[in-house]
Amino acid sequence: MSAGGSLKKMLASAVVVGVTEARARVFGHILNPTGQRSAHKVLRKKLIGDKVAEWYPYDIKNDDPLIKSREEEERLLKLEMLKRRGKGPPKKGQGRRAVKRNK
């Protein structure tokens, strides 16, 4: 009688597995019988990159080379003024870290 009981349990578990697989196929679910972590939950979300990009207005500075060159010129002028006052960036290899290392 116990052999019949175990056969019945095996059939019942096979039916449950079959139904679960069929349900997953029909509804488009991912079957994860082992319960391992997967990135499926994150990957099935809609991508929002385009929405985020639309939120920010278009920047004309990126296209106009005159604006870029003027900004670069202003930066160089400011750097020159700082250097004249002795506040500019140090030469390569003579910064704070190099001074600390030599002490």
Secondary structure, 3 states (H helix, E strand, C coil): CHHHHHHHHHHHHHHHHHHHHHHHHHHCCCCCCCCCCCCHHHHCCCCCHHHHHHHCCCCHHHCCHHHHHHHHHHHHHHHHHHHHCCCCCCCCCCCHHHHHHHC
